[in-house]
C-alpha cells in the first residue's frame, strides 16, 4: 500500500510541476542555451523531489533485501 501512495505522490507532483512549466511558457524558449540549462535543472529538481517523496512515504521497506539463512 505504501508503494501505491508513493507512486501517487510522484504522479501528482510531476503532473503539477509539468503543468507549471508548460503553462509558464518557458518551453518556448528552448532554443537559447541559458533557458535550456534552466529547464534541465528544473527537471533534475523534479526528479530529486520525486525520490525524496517516494522514500519519505514508503521508507526503506520496498528496497530491503530478503536474506535467506
JOTA-V911856 format. One record per pair of residues at least 12 apart in sequence whose ideal C-beta (glycine too) atoms are under 7 Angstrom apart, sorted by sequence separation. I is the first residue (numbers start at 1). J is the second residue. If there is no record, write none. Layout:
[[I | J] [I | J]]
This chain:
[[26 | 39] [21 | 42] [17 | 46] [14 | 46] [13 | 49] [14 | 50] [13 | 50] [10 | 50] [13 | 53] [10 | 53] [9 | 53] [10 | 54] [6 | 53] [6 | 54] [9 | 57] [6 | 57] [5 | 57] [6 | 58] [2 | 57] [3 | 58] [2 | 58] [2 | 61] [3 | 62]]
